[in-house]
Every structure is written in structure tokens, then in C-alpha cells.
Amino acid sequence: MEMLQPNGSWKNVNREGKKIIESEHLQAGLVQCTYYSFRARAINNLCPGGYSEPLKVKTGCPCPGKMKEPTTSDGKDFITLKWETPDKLGETALDAF
């Protein structure tokens, strides 16, 4: 199993370089709301087969993104704070700020 790196190269993601002997792989340590590409190939005791077509997947976005700094305007005896919603809203609608 290989994962596409930001520099465009493919990196083996098998744990500690061990062969994956089952037909699934859990890739941990990924960043939320980020696209990743993976490819796989079968290997026997004579030689490796060709790689699959890359599969592009996106990790989940359970939480809203970081808020931007609010702006303010003031009056004699009050201050108004204004802000924009985050770029990433998460997997559910926003409930509050």
C-alpha cells in the first residue's frame, strides 16, 4: 500500500515495512478534512503485480474550522463584535458561536 506524498512521490505505508497479508489497511495519523491518494498492488513470491489506479479519499470533518479574528466597532457605551463563519463547517450544521 502506498500513499501519495505532498512532493508527488509515493511512499510505502505498510507498518514497519511489513507485508499486508489481509485485504484491508487502516492508515492512522491523517489530518481531518484533507484529501489523500492511495494505491495498492499484489505481490507473490516471484514478483509484484502492477499498481491499482490511485484512489483519492477525504478524511472526515467532524468539527468546525478555526474562527478568524473578530472585528469590532465601538460607540459611547458599547462595542459590537462581528465575525465570519469558519471556512470548514464540519459534518453537521452549526448550532452556535
N, C-alpha and C positions, 0 to 999 in steps of 0.2 A: 504494500500500500504506500502510495506517495502523495504528498501534499504540495501544491504549487506555492512557492515562496514569493515574497514581495519583489525580489530581484529577477523573477522569471524562471528560476531554476526549480527543479523538482527535488524534494527531499524525502527519503525513506522515513516513514513514521512508525515503523514496527518498533515496539518497545524493546529497547536494548539490542536492536538489530536481530531479534529472534524472528523466526518464521511465523507467520499467522497460519495456523492449521485449520481454523474454522472459517466459515463463510460470513463472518461479521467482524467489525473492528470498532472499538469505542475510542474516539480521539478527544482527549481531555485538554484543558488549558487553553481553550479558544476564547476569543473576545465576543461579548454579546453584540448583536446587530451587525455582524461582519460577514462578508462573503468569503468562502473558501472553495478551492477546487481540489478534487481528489481523483486519482486513477489507480487501477489495480491490474495485476496480471497473475496468471497461474504459473507455478514452477514445478517441474518434476525433477527426478534425479539425473536427467540428461541435459535439460536446458530450460530457460524461461520462455514463456509464450509472449505474445505481443500485449501491449498495454490496452486497457479499455479506453473508450473516449472519456475525456475528463467530465466529471460530474461537479457542477457548480451548485453549492448549497449555502444557505444563510443561517447563522445561528439565531436563536430566539432573542426577542427584545422585550423581556418582561417588565422592565422599569422604564419610566420616562428618562430622557436625557437630562444633562445638567442645565440648569437655568442660566440665562445670560444675566449680567448685572442690571438691576433695575435703574430706571431714570427717575428723577424727581423734579417736581416744581413746587414752589412754596408760596404761601400767602402770609398775611399778618399773623395768623394764629393756627396755621395748618401746613401740612406737607402732603402732597399727592405722590404716590409711588406708582409707576407703570412698568410693565414687563411684557415680554413676548413669550409665547408658549415655546417649549423646547422643540428642537428640530426632530428629535425622536420621541414619539408619544408613548411608546410601549405597546404591549399586546392588548390592552383594554382602553376604553375611553378614560380621559382624565376625570377624576372625581373632585379635585380641589387643587388650590395652590397653597 
